[in-house]
Amino acid sequence: MNPEHTQHQLAILGATPSFPEPLHVGRPNLGDRETMLRRVNEIFDRRWFTNDGPLVKEFEARIQQLVGVKHCVAMCNATIALEIAIRALELRGEVIVPAYTFIATAHALQWQEITPVFADMDPATHNIAPETIERLITPRTTGIIGVHVWGRPCNTEAIEAIAAKHQLKVMYDAAHAFGCSHRGRMVGSFGSCEVFSFHATKFINCFEGGAVVTNDDALAAKLRLMRNFGFAGVDKVIYPGTNGKLTEVCAAMGITSLEVMEEIIVANRRNYEAYCEGLKSLPGIALKEYAAGERRNYQYIVVEVDETKSPLNRDELVAVLQAENVLARKYFWPGCHRMEPYKSFFPNAHLLLPQTEKLAAQIMVLPTGQSVGAEDVGKVCGLIHTALSQSAVVRAALSKQD
Ligand SMILES: Cc1ncc(COP(=O)(O)O)c(C=O)c1O
C-alpha cells in the first residue's frame, strides 16, 4: 500500500470525521449564478412560466443540436418522460428491462400495468446482458428497455438484433448518458427513442427535468400531445394526455448548466483520473474504467469491492466512509427485483439474476462533480487505504455498532 495514504485517523475508531461537511454523491453541478439569475428575472418580466415557453424551446433546440437528433421533447422529469414514451410506443403486456437500474425504469412500466421482466447484467459493463434477453421473451412481450448504466452505452447492436428478430420495440433509459457517445454516435439516437434525466443529481441539471429524444416525427408529435393533456390547440383535445411539462425556470437552469458542460466534464474527468490513481493496485478494489475514444460525462465513480480479495467488504467500506462524512452510495442495491412490488410478484427472480445479485452487493459509488476537488479525492482514497490496512480494528469497531 502507498505509505502516503496511511496517515488518517479513522472516525469509526473514535477520531473526528475527516470531512466536517458531508461529501455527497450527486451534489448538484452549477452553471454561472449571475446568468441564471438574469434568466429568472427575464422569466418574471415575461410572466411566461410554463406551457412551451421560449426557454423550453431553446433548451430543446440546444439538446437536439448537441445530440444530433430531430426532436427533443422536454419533460418535468425522466420518470414521467419514461412513462409517456412507453405509452406513446404502445408497449403493453411484458417489457424486458435490466434488474440492475434505478427503480424508476421498472416503475414507469408497472405504473401503467405493464409487467417489467428483469434481465441480468453483463458484469463487464453493468448493462443489460443481451444473451439473457431472448429466454425471457414470451407471447406477451412487446418491448425492451435498455439502460445505459453510468453513461456506458448498452450493446445496442445486439439488443436491436434480438428485437428485430422477435418484432419488439426498443427504447433506452439514458438518464445517466447525456453527453456520451457509442461508436462515435451520440447517445439519444438509438432505438425508437431515448430518455434523459436532468434531475439535480445528474451531470446536467434542471433542478428537476427530463426529455425524450427521437428521430421519429410521428412519435415526437404524439409525445408533445401527451405531455400537454392531449391538447392539439385551444379547446381541442385529441388524445389522452397528462401533464409532463417542463417549467421555464427549470429550462433556464438546464440552459445555464449546458453552458458549462465542458467545465463539468473537465472536473469529473480530473476526479476520475485521481480516483484511478489513488485506488490502483488495492486488492479486491476495482474502479470501473471509462473506455477511451468515446465521449463520456465521467459522472459516476463506480468501485467494485470483491469481498473475497479485499480485507473489508463493500458494506463495511461504505460504513467507514459515511462515518467520515463521505456519503458513498450502494447503487442500485438490492436490485429492482428485490424491491416491492416486484419482490412479491417474482419471489424467485434472483435465481435468474446471478450477476445482478453479485454486483449489487459489491458496487459502491463515490462522490465527484464540480464541488469535489482533487484534494478531496486524495483524502477519500487515503481513508480507503487506511481502512483496508486496519481492517481488523475497523471490523471490530463496526461490530460494536451493530
Ligand atoms: C437510470 C435512471 N432512470 C430514471 C431515473 C429517474 O429520473 P428522474 O429523477 O429525472 O425522474 C433515474 C434517476 O436517478 C435513473 O438513475
The ligand as an ORCA input file, in Angstrom:
! r2SCAN-3c Opt
* xyz 0 1
  C     -31.433      5.029    -14.603
  C     -32.426      6.057    -14.145
  N     -33.623      6.106    -14.752
  C     -34.555      7.020    -14.396
  C     -34.315      7.932    -13.398
  C     -35.398      8.889    -12.993
  O     -35.029     10.209    -13.272
  P     -35.845     11.441    -12.658
  O     -35.343     11.614    -11.264
  O     -35.473     12.584    -13.559
  O     -37.284     11.119    -12.696
  C     -33.090      7.932    -12.747
  C     -32.843      8.900    -11.667
  O     -31.951      8.836    -10.882
  C     -32.117      6.963    -13.115
  O     -30.921      6.896    -12.496
*
